[in-house]
């Protein structure tokens, strides 16, 4: 319990802090839209899956959708069905009751599909010492489905989430 409280104190509030300008993250708007058009033939559709997280990463994902970061302005949108998705955005360590649902969601997503894991928990993190024999958790997302990009942080900033999505798109091309 003390380890989690120390992590919360160390991390602080992410969403409400103004983003710092980083020159490497500046991408020309039209070039980015052209890359999305080239790879996916239109807008990038993302299906979000919570595999058992604490909801810290979800708050940052919702922040990416707000008017400040304007993810939809780049041609990236969230969809309700994996059959309409190009990318799966997964948070949290995979709990046993979500393993089958995550695998079915992955299988229902048409090719070419990308998987981006958001947060330290989904990439192992505090749950990395837990094996599949645990009563509640399968561990990282990579234990259940193939992963293309892991965005580290507990929780990662909205800018880091956007960078992870763009990294996955660039790797696909």
Secondary structure by P-SEA (a helix, b strand, c coil): caaaaaaaaaacccccccccccccccccaaaaaaaaaaaccccbbbbbbbccccaaaaaaaaaaacccccccccccccccccccccbbbbbccccccaaaaaaaaaaaccccbbbbbccccccccccccccccccccccccccccccccccccccccaaaaaaaaaaaaaaac
